[in-house]
Amino acid sequence: MHVILTLVRKDIANFLRNRAAVSLTFLVPIALIYIFGWVFGLNQTDSGPSGIPLGVVNASTNPGAAKLVDALRAESAFKVITTYDLPHHATRPLTEADLRPAIRDNQFRFAVVIPEDVVQRDAIGLHLKILSDPRNEIESQTVSGLLQKVIFSNVPELLGQSLQARAQAFLGNTRFTQFNRSLAETIAHNFGGDPAEIQRTIESGSLGLDQATKPAADPSLRRLDNTPAAPAPTPAAGTAATPAKPETKSDYFSKLVKIDQEQVVGKDVKSPMATRLVGGWAIMFLLFAISGSSAAYFDEKNTGLFQRLLSAPVTRAQLLWSRFFYGILLGLVQLITLFLAGRLMYGIDVFGHFGNLLVVCAAAAAACTSFGMFIAAVSPNAQAANGLSTFLVMVMSATGGAWFPLSLMPEFMQRIGKFTVVYWSMEGFAAVLWAGRTFTELLPILGVLAGITTVVMAISIWQLNRKRMFE
């Protein structure tokens, strides 16, 4: 037993001397848990989404429409955009004609239009428009649910105002005021309450429609005059009470609200779900493959391969560039293979955009290769390189949108995510396969990926020469 304990102490001592192993066992998991907590909003009192850009155009003069815009602004999940930026920091109100180009340019992916005929003239009801680019299914469903919640919670007042406006137009101002006063006095006489207060309630458009969806047995149900409603009748003896499922507010008012849905981008995409997801998975696996190969630097150094190569007519620059082009070739082949697998398994339209997809894959592979060389440059040994690469790949995948929609993260995490290779690679894949962009329209994304590659490569080469990797 003494021998066994001695060997255990030896293993513990070796483990503690290996800083890479210690960090992989303790520090990296703790750091990842902390970062993922921020990604999923665990640090916030309100863990829901925030700051989702939403274009809003109000073309109606109805006061209720302005209140609907205010309600959208009050929803913390949305960052409401109502102005269009002009040169020299000038702005003008956003118009419906601005929305579709802005959605195609990815300035925002969702927009609400409150048209001039928001109050239907030929029937009781409301008319709204929603434009979208449902690039991510989770994001799209979340935004759709939030919009319905805000819209339907404001429908009663809008409907009440529309009824009041139509009655006023039909009766004239004097008769309309007399009608409301008579109605308020009748309600007060039969049910109690202050006639003046009831009249103000009626004229504001609050006609009790928002209470219409509550079950009759709900003790909190109140009449227009704010007196408690009568309890529901008790079923006769010997009969089973069948609980009636209350109609929800959204079910009730969806019959009165006409919402025109328009998908601006991706309408003709084959297999939309796979097209949205495969690009993020592919770039994450490429990062793991490229960063894993960074350990080969240390293997070649330890076996003396660098010294033998440098004794031949080979320079350090040629060694570095050969590794760079090898990484691009490996990454390009891996990405294309994964997209072709997506084509075979899920029907992704790869061949219809093959040229532009090839360009984006090459740019993404170059950025990932520079990342792998950076890992080798800053790591002291192969174990540290593997640990650091795992940490950074998981962080970039989480914050860059490969696992979770970026727009549903806290706003400062969204800004951090836009500095990652994963984010811009996914933007490139989506621009080609989802939005069908031309090569010219891809140039900004390609420029960002090229800039990342240049900066990271410059740092990597400087650090590799500084640490005397090839000596």
C-alpha positions as CSV (number, residue, x, y, z in Angstrom):
1,M,0.0,0.0,0.0
2,H,2.9,2.3,0.7
3,V,4.2,1.9,-2.8
4,I,0.7,2.7,-4.3
5,L,0.5,5.9,-2.2
6,T,3.9,6.9,-3.3
7,L,2.9,6.4,-7.0
8,V,-0.3,8.4,-6.4
9,R,1.8,11.3,-4.9
10,K,4.0,11.1,-8.0
11,D,1.0,11.4,-10.3
12,I,-0.4,14.3,-8.3
13,A,3.0,16.1,-8.4
14,N,3.3,15.6,-12.2
15,F,-0.3,16.9,-12.6
16,L,0.4,20.0,-10.6
17,R,3.6,20.8,-12.5
18,N,1.6,20.6,-15.8
19,R,-0.1,24.0,-15.8
20,A,-2.0,23.2,-19.0
21,A,-3.6,20.1,-17.4
22,V,-4.5,22.1,-14.3
23,S,-6.1,24.9,-16.3
24,L,-8.1,22.4,-18.4
25,T,-9.3,20.6,-15.3
26,F,-10.4,23.6,-13.3
27,L,-9.9,27.1,-14.8
28,V,-11.3,26.5,-18.3
29,P,-14.6,24.9,-17.1
30,I,-15.1,27.7,-14.6
31,A,-14.4,30.4,-17.3
32,L,-16.7,28.6,-19.8
33,I,-19.5,28.4,-17.2
34,Y,-19.2,32.1,-16.5
35,I,-19.2,33.1,-20.2
36,F,-22.1,30.8,-21.1
37,G,-24.0,32.3,-18.2
38,W,-23.6,35.7,-19.9
39,V,-24.5,34.2,-23.3
40,F,-27.8,32.8,-21.9
41,G,-28.5,35.8,-19.7
42,L,-28.3,34.0,-16.4
43,N,-26.8,37.1,-14.8
44,Q,-29.8,39.2,-15.6
45,T,-32.9,39.7,-13.5
46,D,-34.9,39.5,-16.8
47,S,-33.4,36.5,-18.7
48,G,-35.4,37.2,-21.8
49,P,-34.0,38.6,-25.1
50,S,-33.2,42.3,-25.3
51,G,-32.2,44.8,-28.0
52,I,-33.6,42.9,-31.0
53,P,-33.7,45.5,-33.8
54,L,-37.2,46.1,-35.0
55,G,-38.1,48.6,-37.7
56,V,-41.4,50.4,-37.1
57,V,-43.3,52.6,-39.6
58,N,-46.5,54.4,-38.4
59,A,-48.4,55.7,-41.3
60,S,-51.6,56.2,-39.4
61,T,-52.8,59.3,-37.6
62,N,-54.9,57.3,-35.2
63,P,-53.9,58.1,-31.6
64,G,-54.1,54.3,-30.8
65,A,-51.4,53.6,-33.4
66,A,-49.0,55.9,-31.6
67,K,-49.7,54.1,-28.4
68,L,-49.0,50.8,-30.1
69,V,-45.6,52.2,-31.1
70,D,-45.0,53.2,-27.5
71,A,-45.9,49.7,-26.4
72,L,-43.4,48.2,-28.8
73,R,-40.8,50.6,-27.4
74,A,-41.7,49.6,-23.9
75,E,-41.0,46.0,-24.7
76,S,-37.4,45.4,-23.5
77,A,-36.9,42.7,-26.0
78,F,-37.0,45.2,-28.9
79,K,-34.8,48.0,-30.0
80,V,-37.3,50.0,-32.0
81,I,-36.0,51.8,-35.1
82,T,-38.2,54.6,-36.5
83,T,-35.7,56.8,-38.3
84,Y,-33.5,56.5,-41.4
85,D,-30.0,57.8,-41.2
86,L,-28.9,60.4,-43.7
87,P,-25.5,61.9,-44.5
88,H,-24.0,64.3,-41.9
89,H,-25.8,62.7,-39.0
90,A,-29.2,63.8,-40.2
91,T,-32.3,61.6,-40.0
92,R,-35.8,61.3,-41.3
93,P,-38.8,59.2,-40.4
94,L,-38.6,55.6,-41.6
95,T,-41.0,54.7,-44.5
96,E,-42.3,51.4,-45.7
97,A,-40.2,51.8,-48.8
98,D,-37.0,51.8,-46.6
99,L,-37.9,48.5,-44.9
100,R,-37.2,45.9,-47.5
101,P,-33.8,47.2,-48.5
102,A,-32.8,47.5,-44.9
103,I,-33.9,43.9,-44.2
104,R,-31.9,42.7,-47.2
105,D,-28.9,44.6,-45.9
106,N,-29.4,42.9,-42.5
107,Q,-29.8,46.3,-40.6
108,F,-32.7,44.5,-38.9
109,R,-34.6,41.3,-39.6
110,F,-38.1,42.3,-38.5
111,A,-40.3,45.3,-39.1
112,V,-43.9,46.3,-38.3
113,V,-46.0,48.6,-40.5
114,I,-49.0,50.4,-39.1
115,P,-50.7,51.4,-42.3
116,E,-53.0,54.4,-42.8
117,D,-56.0,52.0,-42.8
118,V,-55.1,50.4,-39.5
119,V,-58.7,50.9,-38.5
120,Q,-60.8,49.0,-41.0
121,R,-63.4,51.3,-42.7
122,D,-65.7,48.5,-44.0
123,A,-65.7,46.3,-41.0
124,I,-64.8,46.2,-37.3
125,G,-61.1,45.3,-37.1
126,L,-57.5,46.3,-37.5
127,H,-54.9,46.0,-40.3
128,L,-51.2,45.6,-39.7
129,K,-48.1,44.4,-41.7
130,I,-45.1,42.4,-40.5
131,L,-42.0,42.0,-42.7
132,S,-39.3,39.5,-41.7
133,D,-36.1,37.7,-42.6
134,P,-36.5,34.5,-40.6
135,R,-32.9,33.5,-40.9
136,N,-33.0,31.8,-37.5
137,E,-36.0,29.7,-36.5
138,I,-35.6,30.2,-32.8
139,E,-35.2,34.0,-33.2
140,S,-38.2,34.1,-35.7
141,Q,-40.6,32.2,-33.4
142,T,-39.5,34.3,-30.4
143,V,-40.0,37.6,-32.1
144,S,-43.4,36.5,-33.6
145,G,-44.6,35.6,-30.1
146,L,-43.5,38.9,-28.6
147,L,-45.1,40.9,-31.4
148,Q,-48.4,39.1,-31.0
149,K,-48.3,39.7,-27.2
150,V,-47.7,43.5,-27.7
151,I,-50.2,43.8,-30.5
152,F,-53.0,41.9,-29.0
153,S,-52.6,43.6,-25.6
154,N,-53.3,46.9,-27.3
155,V,-56.1,45.7,-29.6
156,P,-59.0,46.4,-27.2
157,E,-58.2,50.1,-27.0
158,L,-57.7,50.4,-30.7
159,L,-61.0,48.7,-31.4
160,G,-62.7,50.8,-28.9
161,Q,-61.3,54.0,-30.4
162,S,-62.3,52.8,-33.9
163,L,-65.9,52.3,-32.7
164,Q,-65.9,55.7,-31.1
165,A,-64.5,57.4,-34.2
166,R,-67.0,55.7,-36.4
167,A,-69.9,56.6,-34.1
168,Q,-68.7,60.2,-33.9
169,A,-68.5,60.4,-37.7
170,F,-72.0,59.0,-38.0
171,L,-73.7,61.0,-35.2
172,G,-71.8,64.2,-35.2
173,N,-70.0,65.8,-32.3
174,T,-73.0,67.0,-30.4
175,R,-75.1,63.9,-30.7
176,F,-72.0,61.7,-30.1
177,T,-71.3,63.4,-26.8
178,Q,-75.0,63.1,-25.8
179,F,-75.0,59.4,-26.7
180,N,-71.9,58.7,-24.6
181,R,-73.4,60.7,-21.7
182,S,-76.7,58.8,-21.9
183,L,-74.9,55.5,-22.1
184,A,-72.8,56.3,-19.1
185,E,-75.8,57.4,-17.0
186,T,-77.7,54.3,-17.9
187,I,-74.8,52.1,-16.8
188,A,-74.4,54.0,-13.6
189,H,-78.2,53.8,-12.9
190,N,-78.4,50.1,-13.4
191,F,-75.0,48.9,-12.1
192,G,-73.7,51.8,-10.0
193,G,-70.6,53.9,-10.4
194,D,-69.7,57.5,-11.3
195,P,-71.3,58.6,-14.6
196,A,-68.5,61.0,-15.4
197,E,-65.9,58.4,-14.8
198,I,-67.8,55.8,-16.9
199,Q,-68.1,58.4,-19.8
200,R,-64.4,59.1,-19.7
201,T,-63.7,55.3,-19.8
202,I,-66.0,54.9,-22.8
203,E,-64.5,57.9,-24.7
204,S,-61.0,56.6,-24.2
205,G,-61.9,53.4,-26.1
206,S,-61.7,51.1,-23.1
207,L,-65.0,49.4,-23.6
208,G,-64.2,46.3,-21.5
209,L,-63.1,44.3,-24.5
210,D,-59.9,43.3,-22.7
211,Q,-62.0,41.6,-20.0
212,A,-64.0,39.6,-22.6
213,T,-61.6,36.7,-22.7
214,K,-61.7,36.0,-18.9
215,P,-63.7,33.0,-17.7
216,A,-67.0,34.0,-16.1
217,A,-66.1,32.3,-12.8
218,D,-63.0,34.5,-12.4
219,P,-63.6,36.6,-9.2
220,S,-61.3,39.3,-10.6
221,L,-63.7,39.9,-13.6
222,R,-65.2,43.3,-13.3
223,R,-67.7,45.2,-15.3
224,L,-67.2,48.4,-17.2
225,D,-68.2,50.3,-14.0
226,N,-65.5,48.5,-12.0
227,T,-68.0,46.5,-9.9
228,P,-67.4,42.8,-9.4
229,A,-69.2,40.5,-11.8
230,A,-71.8,38.0,-10.7
231,P,-70.4,34.5,-10.0
232,A,-71.0,31.7,-12.5
233,P,-74.1,29.6,-11.9
234,T,-73.6,26.4,-10.0
235,P,-74.3,23.2,-11.9
236,A,-77.4,21.2,-11.0
237,A,-77.0,18.4,-8.5
238,G,-76.0,15.1,-10.0
239,T,-74.5,16.7,-13.1
240,A,-70.8,16.9,-13.8
241,A,-69.4,20.3,-14.1
242,T,-67.6,20.6,-17.5
243,P,-65.0,23.3,-17.1
244,A,-65.0,25.5,-20.1
245,K,-61.6,26.3,-21.5
246,P,-61.4,30.1,-21.6
247,E,-60.6,31.6,-25.0
248,T,-57.3,33.3,-24.8
249,K,-56.9,37.0,-25.7
250,S,-54.8,36.1,-28.8
251,D,-57.5,33.6,-30.0
252,Y,-60.2,36.2,-29.5
253,F,-58.6,39.1,-31.1
254,S,-56.9,37.3,-33.9
255,K,-60.3,37.2,-35.5
256,L,-60.4,41.0,-35.4
257,V,-56.8,41.8,-36.5
258,K,-55.6,41.3,-40.0
259,I,-51.8,40.9,-40.1
260,D,-50.2,40.7,-43.5
261,Q,-47.0,38.6,-43.2
262,E,-44.2,39.1,-45.8
263,Q,-41.0,37.2,-45.8
264,V,-38.5,39.6,-47.4
265,V,-35.5,37.2,-47.6
266,G,-35.1,33.5,-48.1
267,K,-38.6,32.8,-49.5
268,D,-37.3,30.4,-52.2
269,V,-34.7,28.6,-50.0
270,K,-34.8,24.8,-50.2
271,S,-34.7,23.1,-46.8
272,P,-34.6,26.4,-44.8
273,M,-33.9,24.8,-41.4
274,A,-30.8,23.0,-42.6
275,T,-29.6,26.1,-44.5
276,R,-29.8,28.1,-41.3
277,L,-27.9,25.6,-39.1
278,V,-25.3,23.7,-41.1
279,G,-23.0,26.7,-41.7
280,G,-22.6,27.3,-37.9
281,W,-21.8,23.7,-37.2
282,A,-19.4,23.5,-40.1
283,I,-17.3,26.5,-39.0
284,M,-17.2,25.2,-35.4
285,F,-15.8,21.8,-36.6
286,L,-13.4,23.5,-38.9
287,L,-12.0,25.6,-36.0
288,F,-11.5,22.4,-33.9
289,A,-9.7,20.7,-36.8
290,I,-7.5,23.7,-37.6
291,S,-6.7,24.5,-34.0
292,G,-6.0,20.8,-33.3
293,S,-3.4,20.8,-36.1
294,S,-1.6,23.6,-34.3
295,A,-0.1,21.0,-32.0
296,A,1.8,19.7,-35.0
297,Y,4.1,22.7,-34.7
298,F,5.4,21.3,-31.4
299,D,5.7,17.8,-32.7
300,E,7.8,18.9,-35.6
301,K,9.9,21.1,-33.4
302,N,10.5,18.3,-30.8
303,T,11.4,15.7,-33.5
304,G,13.9,18.2,-35.1
305,L,12.0,18.4,-38.4
306,F,12.2,22.2,-38.5
307,Q,16.0,22.1,-38.1
308,R,16.4,19.6,-41.0
309,L,14.1,21.6,-43.2
310,L,16.0,24.9,-42.5
311,S,19.3,23.2,-43.3
312,A,17.9,22.7,-46.8
313,P,17.2,25.7,-49.0
314,V,14.0,26.5,-47.1
315,T,13.4,29.8,-45.2
316,R,11.3,30.4,-42.1
317,A,8.9,32.5,-44.2
318,Q,8.4,29.6,-46.6
319,L,7.7,27.3,-43.6
320,L,5.0,29.6,-42.3
321,W,3.4,30.2,-45.6
322,S,3.3,26.5,-46.4
323,R,1.5,25.9,-43.1
324,F,-0.9,28.7,-43.9
325,F,-1.8,27.4,-47.4
326,Y,-2.1,23.9,-46.0
327,G,-4.6,25.1,-43.5
328,I,-6.6,26.9,-46.1
329,L,-6.7,23.8,-48.3
330,L,-7.7,21.6,-45.4
331,G,-10.4,24.0,-44.3
332,L,-11.7,24.5,-47.8
333,V,-12.0,20.8,-48.4
334,Q,-13.6,20.2,-45.0
335,L,-16.2,23.0,-45.4
336,I,-17.2,22.0,-48.9
337,T,-17.4,18.3,-47.8
338,L,-19.7,19.3,-45.0
339,F,-21.9,21.4,-47.2
340,L,-22.1,18.6,-49.8
341,A,-23.1,16.3,-47.0
342,G,-25.8,18.8,-46.1
343,R,-26.9,18.8,-49.7
344,L,-27.1,15.0,-49.7
345,M,-28.8,14.6,-46.3
346,Y,-31.1,17.7,-46.1
347,G,-31.3,19.1,-49.6
348,I,-29.4,22.3,-49.1
349,D,-29.0,24.2,-52.4
350,V,-25.2,24.1,-52.7
351,F,-24.7,23.9,-56.5
352,G,-27.0,26.8,-57.2
353,H,-24.5,29.1,-55.3
354,F,-21.3,27.0,-55.6
355,G,-19.0,29.8,-56.9
356,N,-19.8,32.3,-54.2
357,L,-19.9,29.6,-51.5
358,L,-16.4,28.5,-52.6
359,V,-15.1,32.1,-52.1
360,V,-16.7,32.5,-48.7
361,C,-15.4,29.0,-47.6
362,A,-11.9,30.0,-48.7
363,A,-12.0,33.3,-46.7
364,A,-13.4,31.5,-43.7
365,A,-10.7,28.8,-43.9
366,A,-8.0,31.5,-44.1
367,A,-9.3,33.2,-41.0
368,C,-9.5,29.9,-39.1
369,T,-6.0,29.0,-40.2
370,S,-4.6,32.3,-38.9
371,F,-6.4,31.5,-35.6
372,G,-4.7,28.1,-35.5
373,M,-1.3,29.7,-36.1
374,F,-2.0,32.2,-33.3
375,I,-2.7,29.3,-30.9
376,A,0.7,27.8,-31.8
377,A,2.4,31.1,-31.4
378,V,1.2,31.9,-27.9
379,S,1.2,28.4,-26.4
380,P,4.3,27.0,-24.6
381,N,3.6,23.4,-25.5
382,A,1.2,21.1,-27.3
383,Q,-0.9,20.4,-24.2
384,A,-1.4,24.2,-23.6
385,A,-2.2,24.6,-27.3
386,N,-5.0,22.0,-27.1
387,G,-6.5,23.5,-24.0
388,L,-6.4,27.1,-25.2
389,S,-7.9,26.1,-28.6
390,T,-10.7,24.2,-27.0
391,F,-11.5,27.2,-24.8
392,L,-11.4,29.8,-27.6
393,V,-13.4,27.6,-30.0
394,M,-16.2,27.0,-27.6
395,V,-16.3,30.7,-26.6
396,M,-16.4,31.9,-30.2
397,S,-19.0,29.3,-31.1
398,A,-21.2,30.3,-28.2
399,T,-20.8,34.1,-28.6
400,G,-20.7,34.1,-32.4
401,G,-24.1,32.5,-32.9
402,A,-23.3,28.9,-33.8
403,W,-25.2,27.5,-30.8
404,F,-27.7,30.2,-30.0
405,P,-29.2,33.2,-31.9
406,L,-27.0,36.2,-31.4
407,S,-30.0,38.6,-31.2
408,L,-31.4,36.8,-28.2
409,M,-28.2,37.4,-26.1
410,P,-27.6,40.4,-23.9
411,E,-26.7,43.5,-26.0
412,F,-23.0,43.6,-24.9
413,M,-22.6,39.9,-25.7
414,Q,-24.0,40.7,-29.2
415,R,-21.2,43.3,-29.6
416,I,-18.6,40.9,-28.5
417,G,-19.8,38.2,-30.8
418,K,-19.3,40.4,-33.8
419,F,-15.5,40.3,-33.2
420,T,-15.4,36.5,-33.8
421,V,-14.5,34.4,-36.8
422,V,-17.6,32.4,-36.3
423,Y,-20.0,35.3,-36.6
424,W,-18.5,36.6,-39.9
425,S,-18.2,33.1,-41.4
426,M,-21.9,32.4,-40.6
427,E,-22.8,35.8,-42.1
428,G,-21.0,34.8,-45.2
429,F,-22.7,31.4,-45.5
430,A,-26.1,33.0,-44.8
431,A,-25.5,35.7,-47.3
432,V,-24.8,33.0,-50.0
433,L,-27.2,30.2,-49.2
434,W,-30.0,32.1,-47.5
435,A,-30.1,35.5,-49.1
436,G,-28.6,34.6,-52.5
437,R,-26.2,37.6,-52.5
438,T,-24.0,38.4,-55.5
439,F,-20.2,38.5,-55.3
440,T,-20.2,42.3,-55.1
441,E,-22.7,42.2,-52.2
442,L,-20.4,39.7,-50.4
443,L,-17.4,42.0,-50.5
444,P,-18.0,43.7,-47.1
445,I,-18.1,40.3,-45.4
446,L,-15.1,39.0,-47.3
447,G,-13.2,42.2,-46.4
448,V,-13.9,41.7,-42.7
449,L,-12.7,38.0,-42.9
450,A,-9.6,39.2,-44.8
451,G,-8.9,41.8,-42.2
452,I,-9.2,39.3,-39.4
453,T,-6.8,37.0,-41.3
454,T,-4.2,39.8,-41.9
455,V,-4.2,41.0,-38.3
456,V,-4.0,37.6,-36.6
457,M,-1.4,36.3,-39.1
458,A,0.8,39.4,-38.4
459,I,0.6,38.8,-34.7
460,S,1.2,35.1,-35.1
461,I,4.3,35.5,-37.3
462,W,5.8,38.1,-35.0
463,Q,5.2,35.9,-31.9
464,L,6.5,32.7,-33.6
465,N,9.8,34.5,-34.5
466,R,10.0,36.0,-31.1
467,K,9.7,32.7,-29.3
468,R,12.3,31.0,-31.5
469,M,10.0,28.2,-32.6
470,F,12.3,27.3,-35.5
471,E,15.5,27.2,-33.5
